[in-house]
Amino acid sequence: MALTVTQAWAQLDTSRYKTEFYRMWYAGHHAGLEHPKALETMDDFRRSPTVAKARQWLLAGTKRHQALANITRAKPELFTPFESAILVLGEETGDLEHCLRLLSDYFAAEHRLILWLKKKMSYPIFNLVAASFIAPFPLLFFGHTTAYLLTVGGWLAMIGLAGGGLLLAAARWFKQRPKYVRGRLLRALTIGVEGGLPLGRAIELAVDATANDAIRAHVGRFTRQQLNGQSLSKTFADCPYVDRAMVAAMEVADQTGNYADTLKRLAELYEGSEERD
């Protein structure tokens, strides 16, 4: 189903509402509320259909005392593999509160990326709308007012109805810029390792978070056993999109065991450099 520009623009805000969702769930859990009560008393998130459906699905499942693994596995369109894995890890280890905070931080960083993308895309959208009024202006100049209004209306309708797909395609293209891919990879690795996932599983989920086929193909050459047993720097050596600075940071993390701080600092550096562009 095609999305209008307005719908696509709103869909880009999903990470913002997921940040709020996990922050509220974290607050409820920290206050000692059971899952159904915490989910029931928070915002309904009507402004974000995806988050609203996720909340309702989790609420229904937890009321039936289902495990989070079963709840999230049944609706993969509502939960990313990375998101689902962190939730399941939190439940299985008894440290769900920490994992909810990590997910809130993760989606907050994603939202900062989306804000940057929106800023970059606002200008071409404005120019496209302006062109709808300016290009057919000769019709108005020669007195063809009705034809001018019909032309402008047709172009605006076409932009509104077909522009949503173009907007999301542009967002996907922006998100595949090398610095963003590196930032997502490092940030997801940080969250996975800090959350307590085995290194191999953290790598696999971080690769999913990049949504990058070249990185996925590179890491796909290794088995889960190899990913668990070899150093992070060896896994990503000569990997597309992974530059020397990343490999050096991974070498430091491998030697010190401090993956979270080392990788997180570099992720913030990549993301910050994009925001200054």
N, C-alpha and C positions, 0 to 999 in steps of 0.2 A: 504494500500500500504506500503510495507516494505521500510524502510529507510536505506541508506548506513551509514557507520560510519561518513563520511564527512557531510552528510545531518543532521544526528542526532547531531553532534558536533555543527553545525551551528544553529540548532534549539534551543539548550541550550542558545544561545545568545539573544533570543527574549527579555528578560528583559532589556538587555543593550540598545537595540534599542528603546524599549518603553520609557526608561529613556530619551534618546535623543529626541524622538518624543514629549513627553510632555513638555520637557524643551523648545523646539523650539516653540511649540504652546503657551506656557506661555509667551515667549518673544514677539511673534507676538501680542497676546492679550493685553499684557502690553503696547505695542506701539500704541494701538488703532486700529489695523487691524481687519476687519471683518473676521469671521471664514473662508470663502472660500479663501480669500486673504492670510491669515496666513498659511493655509494648502497647498495652491498652491505654495507658494514661499519657503517652507522649503525643506529639502532633500527628495529625492524620496524613500529612504530606500530599494533599490533593494537588498541589502545584507540580508535583512530579509523579506521573502515572507509574513509572518503574519502581520508585521507592515506596509509593503507596501500596502497590501490589505485593512487594517484598515484605512490608510490614504486616499486611493482612495474612499472607501465607505463613509467616513465622508465628504470628499470633494464633492462628488456627492449629498449627502443628504443635506448638508448645502447650496449648490447652489440652491436646491429646497425649501429652507427655512423650512426644516423639523426640528422638535424638536429632541434634542439629545436622548431623551427617545425612540422615534420611530426608530431612526437610529441604535442605539446599540441593541435594542430588536430584530430587523430584522436579525442581524448577530451575534448570541451568540457565534459562534466559534471564532470570532475575538476579543471579549471583555469579560473578566471575569465578573462574577456577581458583584464583589466588584468594579472593574474599572467602570463598567456601572453605578452603583449606585452613585459613587462619581461625575461622569460627570453630571448625571441628577440633583443631588443635587446642584451642582454649577450653572447650568442653572436656576433652579427654584428659587434659593435664590438670584441670581444676583451676586454671588461671585465665578464665574467660575475661575477667575485668581488664587485665593487662592487654589481651588481644583486641578487645573492643576499642581501647585507647589507641592501639597501633593502627587499626583500620580507620579510625577517625583522622589520625595524622596522615595516613596514606591518601585518603580521598581529599583532604585539605590541600595537599600538594598537587593532586590532579586538578583541583579547582583553580589553583593559581595558574596552571598551564592553560586551562580553558579561558580564563580572563584575558590572558595574553593573546590567545587565538582570536577571541572576540574583538579585541582592540584592533588586531591586524586585519580582520575581515570586514569590519564596519565601513572602512573607507571604500573598498570596491563595491559593496552593496549600495552605499549612498550614491556612488557614481553611476551605477546601473539604473537606479531609480531616476536620477536626474536626467540620464540619457533618454529615458522614456518620454520625458516632457520636451527635451531639447531637439532630439533628432527629427521628429515630425513637425517641428515648428513651421516649416515652409507652408504646410497645409493651412495653418492658422493665418499666416501672412497674406495668402491669396484668398482669404475669406471662406475657406472650407472648414468652418468651425465644427460641424458635426463629424466630418471625417477625422479631424484632429482629435476630438474627444474620444471617438471610437478606437482610434489607433492607440492613444495613450492608455485607455482603459484595457485594451487587449494586451498590450505589453505588460502593464502592471499585473493583470490577472495571470499572465504566463509566468512572470517572475514569482508571484505569490504561490502559484500552484506547483511549478516545476523547480523553483529555486531551492526548496528544502533539500532535495537530493544533492544538488550542486554544493550547497552549504556544508552538508555532512561530508561530502567527498573532499572538499577543500580542507575541512578540519582533520580528516584522516591523513591527507597529504602533509599538512603542517606537522602533525604528530610524528611523522616518520622522518623528520629532519634529524640528522645524526645526533646533535646534542640532546634532543628530547628523548631519542631512543636510549642513549647512554644514561640519561638521568632516570628514566623509568626502570631500566635494568638494575642500576645501582640501588635505587630506592626500594624496589621490590626485594632485592637480595637482602638489604638491611632489615626490612620488616620480617622476612622469612627467618633469617638467622636469629634475630632478636626474639622472635616469637617462639623459638625452640625447635623449628623444623630441622630434620636431617639435611645436611648440605645438598645432597642430590635432589631432594624434593624441593628445597628452596630454590635451587637453580632452575629446575623445570618450570616452576610456577612463575619465577621472575622472567623467564623467556616468554611464557604466555602473556605476561603483563606488557611486554614490549610490542606485541602484535606484529613482529617483524619476521618475515619468512626466511631471510638470510641468516639471522641469528638462530632461528629455530632449526634450520637445516644443519648448521654447524654443530650445535649441541646435540642434535639428534643422532650424531655418529657414535655417541658414548652411551653405554648402558647405565642404568641407575647405580649399579655396583661400582662402575668406574667413576661416576660423578661423586659418589660418597667417599671413594678412596683416594682420589687425586686432588692436588691443590687447585684452588680456584683460578690461579694465574695460568696453570697448564690447560685447564678446560677452555679458557677464553683466549689463549694465545693464537694469533692469526685469525681471530674471529672478525667477520665483517662488522663495521660500526664501532668496534672496540679499539680505541687508540692506545698509544704507549702509556699515557698517563693513567689510564684505567688499569692496565696490566701491572704497572708499578704499584698502584694502590692495593691491588689484589695480592701482590707479593708481600707487601708490608702486613696486610691482614692475615695472610697465611702464616707468616713468621711470628706475629704477636698474638694471634687468636682474637684480636679485637676487630672483628668484621664490622660491627655496627658503626662505631665512631669513624673509622677510616673510610668506609664506603659512603656513609651518609654525608660526610663533609664534601666529598667529591661530587656526589649527586646534587647537593645544594649549589655547588660552584657551577655545574653545567646549567642547571635551571636558572640560576641568577644571571648568567651570561646571556641567556636567551631573552630574559626580561629587559636587559639593557640594550638589546639590538634595536 
